[in-house]
Amino acid sequence: MARVTVEDSLAMAKNRFALVVLTVQRTKQLLKGSKPLTNRTENREIVTALREIAEGKVRFAHPEYLRRPDINERYVKSILESAGSEKES
């Protein structure tokens, strides 16, 4: 992938808005000193973030995006329930 495009990254995100949020979060991490997950280091941080998303190396850590068999559903439900009870308080 010589040039990273939004379409490449969009294939890995749920929608455009999720892509924007994820890109901003990862870019901020890179600006604060996180190590890039790609080999190309001569790019600006935002390009590196988009490249990492396009390669599938960066994802949301949210139950909706983590539908994998190795995740304990009871743990996810307990987190969601505790978050719901905090909102009611």
PLY file of the C-alpha trace (Angstrom):
ply
format ascii 1.0
element vertex 89
property float x
property float y
property float z
element edge 88
property int vertex1
property int vertex2
end_header
0.00 0.00 0.00
1.97 2.98 -1.29
-0.63 5.54 -0.27
-3.09 5.11 2.55
-6.59 6.24 1.72
-9.66 6.75 3.82
-11.35 3.92 1.92
-8.61 1.51 3.03
-9.14 2.50 6.66
-12.92 2.65 6.34
-13.01 -1.04 5.53
-11.71 -1.72 9.05
-13.99 0.75 10.90
-17.73 0.44 11.37
-18.53 3.79 9.73
-16.98 7.17 8.86
-17.65 8.64 12.28
-16.06 5.70 14.09
-13.07 6.03 11.77
-12.66 9.70 12.68
-12.83 9.02 16.41
-10.43 6.10 16.20
-7.99 8.06 14.03
-8.02 11.02 16.41
-7.45 8.80 19.44
-4.56 6.94 17.84
-3.01 10.15 16.49
-3.04 11.65 19.99
-1.37 8.53 21.35
1.35 8.79 18.71
1.87 12.49 19.44
2.31 11.67 23.14
5.08 9.21 22.33
3.47 5.81 21.64
5.49 3.58 19.36
4.10 3.15 15.83
2.81 -0.32 15.00
3.98 -0.04 11.39
7.48 -0.07 9.94
7.10 3.24 8.15
8.20 6.00 10.51
8.79 8.88 8.11
5.05 9.68 7.92
3.18 12.21 9.98
1.27 10.84 12.96
-2.16 11.04 11.32
-0.97 9.10 8.28
0.62 6.51 10.56
-2.67 6.20 12.49
-4.66 5.69 9.28
-2.11 3.16 8.04
-2.33 1.21 11.32
-6.14 1.18 11.10
-6.05 0.05 7.45
-3.69 -2.80 8.37
-6.00 -3.88 11.21
-3.43 -3.19 13.93
-5.64 -0.65 15.73
-9.29 -1.24 16.68
-11.87 0.02 19.13
-11.81 -1.69 22.52
-15.59 -1.82 22.73
-17.78 -4.92 23.08
-19.53 -4.13 19.80
-16.19 -4.31 17.99
-14.74 -7.22 19.96
-17.06 -10.05 18.94
-14.50 -12.80 19.32
-14.99 -16.18 20.98
-12.12 -15.64 23.41
-13.92 -12.75 25.11
-15.94 -13.67 28.15
-19.52 -12.46 27.56
-20.27 -12.33 31.29
-17.38 -9.92 31.76
-18.65 -7.67 28.98
-22.20 -7.75 30.38
-20.97 -6.87 33.87
-19.10 -3.87 32.50
-22.17 -2.70 30.59
-24.42 -3.21 33.61
-22.08 -1.28 35.90
-21.92 1.54 33.37
-25.72 1.57 33.19
-26.09 1.73 36.97
-23.63 4.66 37.12
-25.75 6.61 34.63
-28.89 6.08 36.72
-27.20 7.45 39.86
0 1
1 2
2 3
3 4
4 5
5 6
6 7
7 8
8 9
9 10
10 11
11 12
12 13
13 14
14 15
15 16
16 17
17 18
18 19
19 20
20 21
21 22
22 23
23 24
24 25
25 26
26 27
27 28
28 29
29 30
30 31
31 32
32 33
33 34
34 35
35 36
36 37
37 38
38 39
39 40
40 41
41 42
42 43
43 44
44 45
45 46
46 47
47 48
48 49
49 50
50 51
51 52
52 53
53 54
54 55
55 56
56 57
57 58
58 59
59 60
60 61
61 62
62 63
63 64
64 65
65 66
66 67
67 68
68 69
69 70
70 71
71 72
72 73
73 74
74 75
75 76
76 77
77 78
78 79
79 80
80 81
81 82
82 83
83 84
84 85
85 86
86 87
87 88
